[in-house]
């Protein structure tokens, strides 16, 4: 079975007030071209089709038109589209019946009482077990395992089994997702891959925008990533994954196809932060014919000029680039830099009085001569006690 795995299209996304329809249409044209060339048995779109649960009519029309084009480009391809946490689950289901006439399966809501709803058989090729976004506690309830068991009972000829989920797995690289940590990514609590049933040959994931395998012994759990950047911090290649599985129990073979963005997201300077005057000079000399969005990373020692944004807009006037915003950070003091650069061994070897001085400096506490004397007396008393 040959699968084209993608997800997180976020159609309708607006970047700092700029409409991105042109980029999204270009991405969809590339998707159609890839389908036409690859002729996959299955096209998997694993959630977050739209950026909001209330996409405009024009955005929905753009999506529907792309699906029809994909069908015409490869009529035998089964298209499976699941709802993500950004999508409206119920709206996803509205035209489910007519879509199936074109081999398109829209899975928007969880049907615990009708598990076969989530099983899509690709005759002679394999099975897709497709789930929309669901809360982590529901996923742990055993519904995924129950449906996979039903597939196992039907799969008498050892055809490949593909599972799709829109979730956050612990241990994944969530670079580019704002306000995320090891426990929560993009508003979804993480779940361990071992908490999910494992009787599948490939787990096609959506939600995290960085294309990657999530570590397992079978090397068969993967995020396809988003085809277009949604954040400036998504500074990595964006692609779709082509997956081929020969039989049930076989290891998937995966390759990627890059998606080109006519308006890439660019940060000045390319690495790190720089002073306002240096960054403004880079922006002033930025090529006039380069189409992209621009973020400025500025290190502020005192304060930004009150008209910094206006200066940035003037520097890009007449150019093809689109200025978005200034990402400012406070410059670190020399003491803070030294503290940040210390290794654990260096820190352990520092005299306690130096550690106290750095702590007082960073927190703004008073640590004068009298305080130092009291600190040394306390330290001496502590040493006498332990000795």
N, C-alpha and C positions, 0 to 999 in steps of 0.2 A: 504494500500500500504506500502510495506517495502522497505526502501531505504538505500543503503550504500553511505554515503557522505564523500568525500575526496577531496583533492586539493593540489596544490603547491608541486608537486613532484620534480621539478627542476632537472630532469634527465640530466646528463652530467655535473653537478656541480663539480668543482675542488676546493679543499680546500687547499689554500696556496701551490699549486703545487702538491698536492697529489691526485691521481686518486681515485674516490669513486665508481667505477663500482661494486666492490664486495658488498658494503653496499646497493647500489641501487638494485642489483639483489636479495639480501636477502629480501629487503623490498617488491619487486614485488612478490616473492614467498609467503610471508606472505599474501599479498593481494589476491592472487589466493586461498590460503587455507581458508581465511575468506569468500570469495565468495562461495567456495565449502560447507562450514559449514552453512552459513547463508541463502544461496539461495535467495538473495534479488530480488524483482521485478525490481528494478532500481539500477544501479551503476552510481553515479554522480562524475565525475572528473572535478572540477570547476576551471580550468585554471592553467597557469604556469606548463604545463606538462614538458616542457624543461626549462633549465636555460638560454639558449640563443635562438635567433631566427634562428640560423644556427647550429643545433645539428649535430654531426657527424653521418655517416651512421650506425656505430655500436650502437650508442645510440638510433637512430630511430628503428633499428632492435630489440633492447632489449625491447622497448616499444610495438612494434607491436606483438612480440612474447608473451608478457604478456597478451595483449588483447585477442589473440586467445586462450590462456590457460584459461582465465576467462570464455570465451564463452563455452569452452568444460566442465569446472567445473560446470557451471549452464546455460544450453542452453536457458532457458526461460527468463533469465535476460536481460533487455534492458540496454545497456551501452551508456551513454551520456557523451561526452568529449567536453568541451568548451575551447576556446583559452583565455589565460591570456595576460597580458601586456608584459610578457617575450617571448611569442610565436609568430611565424609568422602566421598571420591570414590567408593569402592566401595558404600557404603550408598545413595548417590544413585542407583545403577543397579539396586538390588534389584527394584523394582517397575516397571521401565521398560516392559516389555511390556504389562501391564494398564493402565498409565496412558495408553498410546497409544490405547486404545479411547475415551478421552475427549478425544483431541486434545492430550494433554500429552506433551511430549518432555523426558525427563530426561537430561541430558548430564553424566555424572560423571567419566568417564575419557577419556583421549586414545587414539584408535584410529588410529594411524599406518598400520597395515596394512589398515584398512577406512575410507578417507577419506569414503566416502558416508554413513557414520554421522553425520558432522557437517553434512550438507547436508539442510535441511528445505525442501521445496518447498511454497509456498502457492499452490495451483492458480489460475492467472489473475491472481495478485497479485504474486508475487515469490519471492525465495529468502532463507532465513536460513542463514548459515554460523556454527554455534554451537560454540564451544570452551570447555571448562572451564579453571580455573586450570592453567597449566603453567609450568615454569621458563623463565626468560628465554632461556637458551641453546637450549632446545627451540624456542621461538618464532622464534629467529633461524635455525633450521635449514632453513627453507623450507616447512614443512608447511602453514602458512597460505596461502602463495602457491599451492602445489600444489592445494589444495582450491578456492581461488577460480578457478583456471584450469579445473578440471572444471566449475564452475558456468558459466563463460563459454562453454564448449562447448555446454552445454544451453540456455543463455539466448538462444534465437534470436529472441525477440520483444521484446528490450530491456526486460525487467521489472526492477524495483528489486532490488538486492542489499544485504543487511544483514549485517555481520560483528559477532559478539559476542566480547568478550575480558574476562577478569578479570585486570587487570594494573595496573602503575604507570607512567604516562608521564611522562617528564621535562618540566619546564615547567608542570606542573599545580599548582594551589593545594591543598596538603595540610593546610590549617588544621584543627586538631582531632585529627590523628593524633599520638599520643605517640611520642617517640623517632624522629622522621623527619627526613630532610634531603633534599638534592637527588639523592642517590644511592640512598637506601633509604626507602621509604614503607610503613609498616605491615608491616614484615618482608619486603617484596618489593623486589628491586633494580629501579631504574627502567630503562626502555627508551625509545629515541627513536622517535617515531611514524614516522619515515622508514625505520626498520628493519623495518617491517611492510608487507606488500604493500598496494597502494593501489587495487586494482580492485574497490572497494565504493562504495556510495552513502552509507552511514551506518555508522560504527563505534560500536556501543553498548557502553559500558565499565562495568565494575563495579570496586570496590575503594576508590576515594576517595569520601569521604562528602559532599564539597561539590559540588553540582550545577554543572556548568560545561562550556563548550566548551574543548577544547585547541586552541591556535592552529595552523591549517593554512590554506593558500590556498583550500581548498574549503569551510571552515566546516562540516565534517560529522563531526567526532570529538567525542564527548560522554560525560561522566559524568552519569548521572541523579542520583547522590547517594543518600544513605540517607533513607528516609521518616521515621525517628525519630532523634533525637540519641543517640549512644552515649557522648559525652564532653561535659563542660561547655564545652569550648573550641569545640564545633561551634555557635557563636553566629551561625547564618545560617538562612535559610528552608529547609525541607525539603519536597520535592515529588516528583512523577513527571513524566516528559516524554512529551508526545504528539507523535509524529513522522509526517509525511506526505510521501511521495515519489511523484511522478507516473510516473517512468520511469527506466531505467538512464541515468546521466549527469546527471540533474536534481539540483538542490540541495535538500536536505531543508528542509521548513518545520517549525519546532519551537515548541511552546508548553508551558507548565508548569501543573500543577494542584497547589496547596498541600495538604499533609497536616497536619491539625490534631492536636496532642498535648494530651490533657486534663491531663497532668502535665508541663509544660515544665521545662527545666533552667535555673535562675535563679542568677545570681551577685550577691552583695552585697559592696561597692557595684557598681553596674552597670558602671562603668568604673574601671580602676586598682585601687589598694589603699588601705586606710585603717587608722588605729590601732584597736586592739582595742575600746576603749570606744565609738568611733564606730560600728564595725561591729555591735557587740552592741546598740546603741541602735536601729540600723536593723532588726535582726532582731526586737527586742522590739516595735517598732511595725509589723511586717509584717502585712498584712491576714490575719485569722484564717480567712477563707473561701476563700483563694486556694490551689488545689491545685498544688503544684509541688515539685521537688527544689531544695535550696538548698546552694550552696557559698559559703563566706566567704573573701574575699580580704583578708588581714590583713598590714599592714606592721609588723614587730616591731623596735623600737628596742633594747630590752634582752632581754626574754623574755616569752613568753605565760604567763598564769596557769596553774598546774598543773591547775586544774579548768576550763579554758576550754571543753572539749568538753561537760562537764556543764552549764555555764552556758548554752551554746547550746541544749542539749536542753531545759532548763527554760524558755528564752525561747520555744520553739516548742510547749510543752505545751498541748494543747487546740486547736491550730491544724491546718489541713488540710495545711500544708506539711510536707515531710520533710527534716530536716537531714541532710546527707551528710558533709561534712568541712570542715576549716579549711585553706585553702591559704595558708601563711605564707611571707613573703619578708623578708629582712633589709633594714632601712632603710639607704639609702646615706648616706655622709657628704657634707658640703658639697663637699669636693674631688672625690669620685666623681661628684656631680651635675654639677659644672662640667666635668669631663673628658668625661662622656657627652654634654653639650650642645655641645661644641666642634665647629665645622665644620672641614673639611679646611684651608680657608684660614686660619682662626684658629689651628689647630694649627701650621701652617707658619710663622706669624708670631710664635709664642711664643719667648721666649729659651730656649736650651737648658737653662739652669739650672732654669727653671720646669718643663720637661718632666721633668728628673731628679728634682725634688722630688716631683712627682705620682707618678712611677713608684715612688719609695721609699716614699711614703705608702701606695699601693695594695698593695704587696708586703710591707709591714712592715719594710723594711730601715732600718738606721740611716743618717741623712744629716745629720750634725752639721756644725758650723762647719769642722772640720778636713777632712771629706769634701768640703764645698763648695769649699774652697780647692784641694784636690787635683784636683777636677773642672775648675775654672777653669784651672788650670795645664795640665792635659792638653788641654783645648779650645784653649788658646792655642798649645800646641806643635803641635797638629794644623793649626790655621790657618796657622802659620808654614811648615809643610811644604807645604801646598797652594798657598800664595802664592809 
